[in-house]
Amino acid sequence: MHEEHISKMVKLVASTVRRGAIIGLGSGSTVAAFVKALSETEVSKSITVVPSSMQIETVALEAGLKVGGPQIIKELEWVFDGADQVDKRLNIIKGGGGALFRERILLSAAKHCVIMVDENKVVERLNKPLPIEASPFARWYVKDRLEAMGGKVMLRADKKGYPTITENGNIIFDVDFGEIGEPQNLHYKIKDIAGVIDTGLFILKSPSIYVARLDGSIYRLDQVSLY
């Protein structure tokens, strides 16, 4: 995924950032590559970034970018992020890196958002296991409710079996609902469960979605235009 086609895409997107911009950054490997590409642009010293995770904050600081705190989230113009899966209707699954809750805050606050994905992540309908962040106190209750909705629930854990803890102090369930026909309805049904912090279903307003093909071409899923 971090090969030439991804490098070309993140460089293209980085070139669109304006001087003096205040931008939000999602998390994950594609965003890390974008940050490095951004640091090589002429405007890099004039912009301020707000990272969604310690991972991306570390990458941004190492790249020499100015990092702003949560107090300037209200001033965000753009957010640049990756995704785990995108369907042809522009619905998105995020949260593979565990930063879904903070990513949603940034995406909700910004005027515009850009999503960058590999072509393998574009599908007709969403079907990946859905990340769901939940309070540890509500673990068993949330699990039971998700199973009652037809989900196959797995607690996210590391290779030694320790539960993954988010930067917000919560746990993550990865829940297989099969093909997701109505993402927005599913999101709100899950959010209605007491103890659920957020889901990885994102239905964004007018997102710009760049897709990198293995042949090196790049297209906008929201416009079906080629680069």
Backbone as numpy.savetxt, mean C-alpha at the origin, in Angstrom:
# Nx Ny Nz CAx CAy CAz Cx Cy Cz
11.05 -8.96 -9.10 10.23 -7.76 -9.10 11.08 -6.50 -9.10
12.30 -6.59 -8.60 13.13 -5.38 -8.49 14.04 -5.26 -9.70
13.65 -5.86 -10.81 14.51 -5.85 -11.98 14.31 -4.58 -12.79
14.77 -4.61 -14.04 14.82 -3.41 -14.85 13.46 -2.78 -15.09
12.42 -3.60 -15.26 11.10 -3.02 -15.56 10.56 -2.22 -14.38
10.85 -2.66 -13.14 10.44 -1.91 -11.96 11.27 -0.64 -11.84
12.56 -0.75 -12.09 13.45 0.41 -12.02 13.01 1.50 -12.99
12.63 1.09 -14.19 12.17 2.06 -15.20 10.89 2.75 -14.73
9.97 1.99 -14.16 8.71 2.56 -13.71 8.91 3.57 -12.59
9.68 3.21 -11.57 9.84 4.13 -10.43 10.59 5.39 -10.84
11.50 5.28 -11.80 12.20 6.48 -12.30 11.23 7.39 -13.04
10.35 6.79 -13.83 9.34 7.58 -14.55 8.44 8.31 -13.56
7.96 7.60 -12.57 7.06 8.21 -11.59 7.80 9.26 -10.76
9.03 9.00 -10.38 9.82 9.97 -9.60 10.01 11.27 -10.37
10.07 11.18 -11.68 10.29 12.38 -12.50 9.08 13.30 -12.51
7.93 12.82 -12.03 6.71 13.64 -12.02 6.58 14.47 -10.74
7.43 14.22 -9.75 7.34 14.95 -8.48 7.83 16.37 -8.65
7.04 17.33 -8.20 7.36 18.74 -8.37 8.25 19.27 -7.24
9.00 20.29 -7.56 9.88 20.94 -6.58 9.06 21.46 -5.39
9.55 21.21 -4.19 8.91 21.71 -2.98 7.70 20.93 -2.52
7.41 19.81 -3.16 6.20 19.04 -2.83 6.31 18.38 -1.46
5.17 18.20 -0.82 5.07 17.42 0.41 4.33 16.14 0.03
5.01 15.00 0.14 4.43 13.76 -0.35 4.44 12.66 0.72
3.46 11.78 0.62 3.41 10.62 1.50 4.01 9.41 0.81
4.55 8.51 1.60 5.16 7.29 1.08 4.55 6.08 1.73
4.09 5.14 0.91 3.60 3.87 1.43 4.77 3.03 1.91
4.61 1.73 1.88 5.66 0.83 2.33 5.87 -0.29 1.32
6.94 -1.05 1.52 7.20 -2.18 0.65 8.38 -1.96 -0.28
8.71 -3.00 -1.02 9.90 -2.98 -1.87 9.80 -2.00 -3.03
8.63 -1.87 -3.63 8.49 -0.94 -4.76 8.64 0.50 -4.29
8.06 0.82 -3.12 8.21 2.17 -2.58 9.67 2.45 -2.21
10.36 1.44 -1.68 11.78 1.62 -1.37 12.57 1.95 -2.64
12.27 1.25 -3.74 12.93 1.53 -5.02 12.57 2.91 -5.52
11.32 3.33 -5.32 10.88 4.67 -5.71 11.63 5.75 -4.94
11.81 5.53 -3.64 12.52 6.51 -2.80 13.95 6.70 -3.31
14.60 5.60 -3.65 15.97 5.71 -4.17 16.00 6.45 -5.50
15.00 6.20 -6.37 14.92 6.92 -7.64 14.63 8.39 -7.40
13.79 8.69 -6.43 13.44 10.07 -6.10 14.66 10.84 -5.60
15.52 10.16 -4.84 16.71 10.82 -4.29 17.70 11.23 -5.38
17.54 10.67 -6.59 18.44 10.98 -7.70 17.89 12.08 -8.60
16.72 12.62 -8.29 16.13 13.68 -9.12 16.64 15.05 -8.67
16.44 16.05 -9.53 16.89 17.42 -9.22 16.10 18.05 -8.08
14.86 17.58 -7.87 14.01 18.21 -6.86 14.15 17.56 -5.48
14.98 16.54 -5.37 15.01 15.73 -4.15 15.30 16.53 -2.88
16.15 17.54 -2.98 16.52 18.31 -1.79 15.44 19.30 -1.37
14.44 19.53 -2.24 13.42 20.53 -1.94 12.12 19.93 -1.42
12.00 18.61 -1.46 10.73 17.99 -1.08 10.77 17.48 0.35
9.58 17.24 0.91 9.44 16.65 2.24 8.59 15.40 2.11
9.03 14.32 2.73 8.28 13.07 2.65 7.75 12.66 4.02
6.57 12.04 4.01 5.98 11.50 5.24 5.85 9.99 5.05
6.70 9.19 5.68 6.68 7.74 5.50 5.57 7.08 6.33
5.09 5.93 5.84 4.06 5.19 6.57 4.65 4.13 7.49
5.95 3.93 7.42 6.56 2.88 8.25 8.01 3.21 8.57
8.54 2.54 9.58 9.95 2.71 9.93 10.84 2.23 8.79
10.38 1.20 8.06 11.15 0.68 6.93 11.43 1.79 5.92
10.37 2.49 5.50 10.52 3.51 4.47 11.15 4.78 5.05
10.91 5.06 6.31 11.58 6.21 6.94 13.09 6.00 6.92
13.53 4.78 7.21 14.96 4.47 7.19 15.54 4.62 5.79
14.83 4.10 4.80 15.29 4.21 3.41 15.37 5.68 2.99
14.35 6.47 3.36 14.32 7.88 2.99 15.47 8.67 3.63
15.73 8.41 4.91 16.82 9.11 5.59 18.17 8.72 5.01
18.34 7.45 4.70 19.60 7.00 4.11 19.80 7.60 2.72
18.68 7.89 2.04 18.75 8.48 0.70 18.91 10.00 0.74
18.91 10.57 1.94 19.13 12.01 2.08 17.89 12.86 1.91
16.71 12.25 2.00 15.47 13.02 1.86 15.06 13.64 3.20
14.35 14.75 3.13 13.84 15.40 4.33 12.57 14.70 4.76
12.53 14.22 6.00 11.38 13.48 6.51 10.56 14.36 7.45
9.26 14.45 7.17 8.36 15.22 8.01 7.55 14.31 8.92
6.99 14.88 9.97 6.21 14.11 10.93 4.73 14.11 10.61
3.94 13.39 11.43 2.50 13.27 11.17 1.73 14.59 11.24
2.35 15.62 11.83 1.65 16.89 11.93 1.44 17.57 10.58
2.16 17.12 9.54 1.98 17.74 8.22 1.20 16.84 7.25
0.61 15.77 7.77 -0.18 14.89 6.91 -1.29 15.67 6.20
-1.86 16.64 6.89 -2.95 17.42 6.29 -2.50 18.23 5.08
-1.19 18.38 4.91 -0.65 19.16 3.80 -0.22 18.31 2.60
-0.43 17.00 2.67 0.03 16.11 1.60 -0.64 16.43 0.27
0.18 16.51 -0.76 -0.34 16.70 -2.11 -0.50 15.35 -2.82
0.52 14.50 -2.68 0.54 13.20 -3.34 0.98 12.13 -2.36
0.50 10.91 -2.60 1.04 9.73 -1.93 1.46 8.74 -3.01
2.63 8.14 -2.82 3.15 7.14 -3.75 3.25 5.82 -3.00
2.67 4.78 -3.59 2.56 3.52 -2.85 2.56 2.35 -3.83
2.74 1.16 -3.29 2.63 -0.06 -4.07 1.33 -0.76 -3.72
1.18 -2.00 -4.15 -0.02 -2.78 -3.85 0.30 -4.25 -4.00
-0.51 -5.08 -3.36 -0.35 -6.53 -3.47 -1.14 -7.07 -4.66
-2.25 -6.40 -4.98 -3.07 -6.83 -6.10 -4.01 -5.68 -6.51
-4.27 -5.57 -7.81 -5.17 -4.55 -8.34 -6.08 -5.23 -9.37
-7.38 -4.92 -9.30 -8.26 -5.50 -10.32 -8.57 -4.47 -11.41
-9.25 -4.93 -12.45 -9.51 -4.08 -13.61 -10.47 -2.93 -13.30
-11.14 -3.02 -12.15 -12.04 -1.93 -11.72 -11.32 -0.96 -10.77
-10.00 -1.16 -10.62 -9.12 -0.30 -9.82 -9.29 -0.50 -8.32
-9.91 -1.60 -7.91 -9.91 -1.96 -6.49 -8.55 -2.56 -6.13
-8.13 -2.37 -4.90 -6.76 -2.70 -4.52 -6.72 -3.50 -3.21
-5.81 -4.46 -3.15 -5.46 -5.11 -1.88 -4.06 -4.66 -1.50
-3.93 -4.18 -0.24 -2.64 -3.77 0.30 -2.47 -4.40 1.67
-1.28 -4.26 2.23 -1.06 -4.74 3.60 -0.10 -5.89 3.72
0.51 -6.29 2.59 1.50 -7.37 2.67 2.66 -7.04 3.59
2.99 -5.75 3.67 4.08 -5.31 4.54 3.63 -4.94 5.93
2.32 -4.96 6.18 1.80 -4.69 7.52 1.54 -3.25 7.85
1.65 -2.33 6.86 1.48 -0.91 7.15 0.15 -0.36 6.64
-0.85 -1.22 6.46 -2.10 -0.82 5.81 -2.83 0.32 6.51
-2.84 0.33 7.84 -3.58 1.36 8.57 -2.97 2.74 8.34
-1.66 2.85 8.46 -1.00 4.15 8.25 -1.04 4.55 6.78
-0.95 3.56 5.90 -1.05 3.87 4.47 -2.42 4.46 4.15
-3.48 3.92 4.76 -4.81 4.46 4.50 -4.92 5.91 4.97
-4.32 6.22 6.10 -4.37 7.59 6.60 -3.73 8.54 5.58
-2.56 8.17 5.08 -1.88 9.02 4.09 -2.69 9.12 2.80
-3.20 7.99 2.32 -3.96 7.99 1.07 -5.25 8.78 1.20
-5.85 8.76 2.38 -7.10 9.50 2.60 -6.85 11.00 2.69
-5.70 11.37 3.22 -5.40 12.78 3.44 -4.92 13.50 2.17
-4.27 12.77 1.29 -3.64 13.40 0.12 -4.67 13.78 -0.95
-4.32 14.77 -1.74 -5.17 15.20 -2.86 -5.12 14.18 -3.99
-3.97 13.56 -4.20 -3.79 12.63 -5.31 -2.98 11.43 -4.82
-3.17 10.27 -5.48 -2.37 9.11 -5.12 -1.91 8.36 -6.37
-0.71 7.80 -6.27 -0.12 7.01 -7.34 0.19 5.63 -6.79
-0.26 4.60 -7.49 0.02 3.22 -7.12 0.92 2.62 -8.21
1.97 1.93 -7.80 2.94 1.33 -8.74 2.97 -0.17 -8.52
2.73 -0.94 -9.59 2.70 -2.39 -9.46 3.37 -3.08 -10.64
3.75 -4.31 -10.40 4.22 -5.22 -11.43 2.99 -5.79 -12.16
3.13 -6.12 -13.43 1.98 -6.62 -14.20 1.38 -7.89 -13.61
2.16 -8.68 -12.89 1.65 -9.92 -12.30 0.61 -9.66 -11.22
0.53 -8.42 -10.75 -0.41 -8.10 -9.67 -1.76 -7.60 -10.19
-1.88 -7.48 -11.50 -3.14 -7.01 -12.09 -4.00 -8.21 -12.46
-5.23 -8.24 -11.93 -6.13 -9.38 -12.13 -7.52 -8.88 -12.51
-8.35 -9.80 -12.99 -9.74 -9.44 -13.31 -10.51 -9.11 -12.03
-10.38 -9.97 -11.02 -11.03 -9.74 -9.73 -10.06 -10.09 -8.60
-10.11 -9.35 -7.53 -9.22 -9.59 -6.39 -9.46 -10.99 -5.83
-8.36 -11.69 -5.53 -8.50 -13.05 -4.98 -7.41 -13.43 -4.00
-6.50 -12.50 -3.67 -5.46 -12.81 -2.70 -6.04 -12.81 -1.28
-5.42 -13.55 -0.34 -5.81 -13.43 1.06 -5.75 -11.97 1.50
-6.75 -11.55 2.23 -6.91 -10.15 2.60 -6.28 -9.86 3.97
-5.30 -8.94 4.05 -4.75 -8.57 5.36 -5.77 -7.78 6.17
-5.90 -8.13 7.43 -6.81 -7.43 8.33 -6.07 -7.16 9.63
-5.94 -5.89 9.99 -5.27 -5.52 11.25 -6.30 -5.50 12.36
-5.96 -6.12 13.48 -6.91 -6.22 14.58 -6.21 -6.06 15.93
-6.99 -5.69 16.93 -6.46 -5.58 18.29 -6.16 -6.98 18.83
-5.01 -7.17 19.46 -4.71 -8.48 20.06 -5.76 -8.93 21.07
-6.34 -7.98 21.79 -7.37 -8.30 22.80 -8.59 -8.95 22.16
-8.87 -8.57 20.89 -10.06 -9.08 20.19 -9.73 -10.25 19.27
-8.55 -10.82 19.43 -8.08 -11.84 18.47 -9.10 -12.94 18.21
-9.57 -13.58 19.27 -10.44 -14.75 19.09 -11.82 -14.33 18.59
-12.30 -13.21 19.09 -13.61 -12.72 18.64 -13.59 -12.38 17.16
-12.57 -11.65 16.75 -12.46 -11.26 15.34 -12.30 -12.49 14.45
-11.47 -13.44 14.89 -11.27 -14.66 14.11 -12.59 -15.40 13.90
-13.38 -15.53 14.96 -14.66 -16.23 14.85 -15.61 -15.51 13.89
-15.64 -14.18 13.97 -16.53 -13.41 13.10 -16.11 -13.53 11.63
-14.82 -13.51 11.39 -14.33 -13.63 10.01 -14.63 -15.01 9.44
-14.49 -16.03 10.27 -14.82 -17.39 9.82 -16.31 -17.53 9.55
-17.13 -16.85 10.34 -18.58 -16.89 10.13 -18.97 -16.21 8.81
-18.09 -15.31 8.33 -18.33 -14.65 7.05 -17.82 -15.49 5.88
-17.25 -16.66 6.17 -16.77 -17.54 5.11 -15.29 -17.43 4.83
-14.56 -16.70 5.66 -13.13 -16.54 5.43 -12.30 -17.65 6.05
-11.21 -17.99 5.40 -10.23 -18.92 5.95 -9.14 -18.07 6.60
-9.05 -18.12 7.92 -8.28 -17.14 8.68 -6.93 -17.71 9.11
-5.86 -16.96 8.82 -4.52 -17.31 9.28 -3.93 -16.11 10.03
-3.41 -16.35 11.22 -2.71 -15.30 11.94 -1.32 -15.15 11.33
-0.98 -13.95 10.91 0.34 -13.74 10.31 1.43 -13.91 11.38
2.45 -14.68 11.04 3.53 -14.97 11.99 4.84 -15.08 11.24
5.96 -14.97 11.99 7.27 -15.12 11.35 7.62 -16.61 11.24
8.81 -16.89 10.76 9.21 -18.28 10.52 9.29 -19.11 11.80
9.45 -18.44 12.93 9.51 -19.15 14.21 8.13 -19.28 14.87
7.13 -18.71 14.20 5.79 -18.82 14.74 5.33 -17.68 15.61
6.19 -16.65 15.79 5.79 -15.50 16.58 4.85 -14.61 15.78
3.73 -14.18 16.36 2.79 -13.32 15.63 3.46 -12.03 15.17
3.11 -11.61 13.97 3.59 -10.33 13.45 2.86 -9.21 14.18
3.62 -8.27 14.73 3.04 -7.12 15.43 3.29 -5.87 14.59
2.24 -5.13 14.30 2.39 -3.91 13.49 3.02 -2.80 14.31
3.39 -1.71 13.65 3.95 -0.57 14.36 2.91 0.12 15.23
1.64 -0.28 15.09 0.58 0.25 15.95 0.30 -0.68 17.13
1.07 -1.79 17.24 0.91 -2.72 18.34 -0.21 -3.73 18.15
-0.62 -3.92 16.89 -1.72 -4.83 16.59 -1.23 -6.09 15.87
-2.15 -7.04 15.67 -1.85 -8.26 14.93 -2.47 -8.17 13.54
-2.07 -9.10 12.67 -2.63 -9.14 11.33 -3.12 -10.55 11.02
-4.35 -10.62 10.55 -4.89 -11.85 9.99 -4.80 -11.76 8.47
-4.46 -12.86 7.82 -4.56 -12.96 6.37 -5.72 -13.89 6.09
-6.76 -13.36 5.45 -8.03 -14.08 5.34 -8.38 -14.32 3.87
-8.54 -15.60 3.54 -8.88 -15.98 2.18 -10.39 -16.03 2.02
-10.92 -15.08 1.23 -12.36 -15.07 0.93 -12.63 -15.57 -0.49
-11.59 -16.11 -1.14 -11.74 -16.50 -2.53 -11.81 -15.26 -3.40
-12.57 -15.32 -4.49 -12.73 -14.16 -5.37 -13.64 -13.14 -4.69
-13.19 -11.90 -4.66 -13.93 -10.83 -3.97 -14.74 -10.05 -5.00
-16.05 -10.31 -5.01 -16.91 -9.69 -6.01 -17.28 -8.25 -5.70
-17.47 -7.94 -4.41 -17.88 -6.60 -4.00 -16.94 -6.10 -2.90
-15.77 -5.61 -3.30 -14.75 -5.21 -2.32 -15.22 -4.17 -1.32
-15.95 -3.16 -1.77 -16.36 -2.09 -0.86 -17.31 -2.62 0.22
-18.26 -3.46 -0.18 -19.18 -4.03 0.80 -18.45 -4.91 1.80
-17.50 -5.71 1.31 -16.74 -6.58 2.20 -15.93 -5.76 3.19
-15.30 -4.69 2.71 -14.51 -3.82 3.58 -15.35 -3.31 4.75
-16.52 -2.80 4.45 -17.34 -2.21 5.51 -17.92 -3.26 6.45
-18.22 -4.44 5.95 -18.70 -5.52 6.81 -17.63 -5.93 7.82
-16.39 -6.03 7.33 -15.29 -6.41 8.22 -14.99 -5.29 9.21
-14.99 -4.05 8.74 -14.71 -2.91 9.62 -15.74 -2.79 10.74
-16.93 -3.34 10.50 -18.00 -3.25 11.49 -17.77 -4.22 12.66
-16.80 -5.12 12.53 -16.49 -6.06 13.61 -15.67 -5.32 14.68
-16.15 -5.31 15.89 -15.41 -4.66 16.98 -14.05 -5.33 17.15
-13.02 -4.52 17.19 -11.66 -5.04 17.32 -10.87 -4.99 16.03
-11.55 -4.82 14.90 -10.86 -4.66 13.62 -10.40 -3.22 13.48
-9.12 -3.03 13.21 -8.57 -1.69 13.02 -8.74 -1.26 11.58
-8.41 -2.14 10.64 -8.55 -1.80 9.22 -8.42 -3.07 8.39
-8.86 -2.96 7.13 -8.68 -4.05 6.18 -7.75 -3.60 5.07
-7.26 -4.55 4.30 -6.37 -4.24 3.19 -7.09 -3.93 1.90
-8.42 -3.78 1.94 -9.17 -3.40 0.75 -9.19 -1.89 0.60
-8.72 -1.41 -0.55 -8.67 0.02 -0.80 -9.45 0.33 -2.08
-10.46 1.17 -1.94 -11.21 1.66 -3.10 -10.94 3.16 -3.15
-9.94 3.54 -3.91 -9.45 4.91 -3.92 -10.19 5.75 -4.96
-10.27 7.05 -4.69 -10.91 7.97 -5.62 -9.89 8.44 -6.65
-10.11 8.10 -7.90 -9.28 8.53 -9.03 -7.79 8.26 -8.83
-7.38 7.04 -8.54 -5.95 6.75 -8.40 -5.25 6.71 -9.75
-3.99 7.09 -9.77 -3.15 6.87 -10.95 -2.39 5.57 -10.71
-2.61 4.58 -11.56 -2.02 3.26 -11.34 -1.07 2.93 -12.48
0.22 2.92 -12.16 1.25 2.59 -13.14 1.57 1.10 -13.05
1.65 0.46 -14.20 1.92 -0.97 -14.26 3.18 -1.21 -15.10
4.14 -1.93 -14.52 5.38 -2.25 -15.22 5.28 -3.65 -15.82
5.45 -3.73 -17.13 5.45 -5.01 -17.81 6.87 -5.57 -17.85
6.97 -6.89 -17.95 8.28 -7.54 -18.00 9.07 -7.13 -19.24
8.37 -6.71 -20.32 9.07 -6.32 -21.55 9.62 -4.90 -21.46
9.42 -4.23 -20.31 9.95 -2.89 -20.12 8.97 -1.77 -20.39
7.82 -2.08 -20.98 6.82 -1.05 -21.21 6.06 -0.76 -19.92
5.49 0.42 -19.84 4.75 0.86 -18.67 3.41 1.41 -19.14
2.35 1.07 -18.45 1.06 1.66 -18.83 0.28 2.09 -17.60
-0.68 2.97 -17.82 -1.56 3.43 -16.77 -2.84 2.61 -16.82
-3.10 1.85 -15.77 -4.29 1.03 -15.73 -5.55 1.89 -15.71
-5.45 3.08 -15.09 -6.61 3.96 -15.00 -6.89 4.68 -16.32
-5.93 4.68 -17.23 -6.10 5.37 -18.51 -5.84 4.44 -19.70
-5.19 3.31 -19.45 -4.75 2.38 -20.49 -3.88 3.12 -21.52
-2.97 3.96 -21.00 -2.02 4.65 -21.89 -0.63 4.10 -21.66
0.13 3.99 -22.74 1.45 3.39 -22.70 2.57 4.42 -22.61
3.70 3.98 -22.00 4.92 4.79 -21.95 6.05 3.99 -22.56
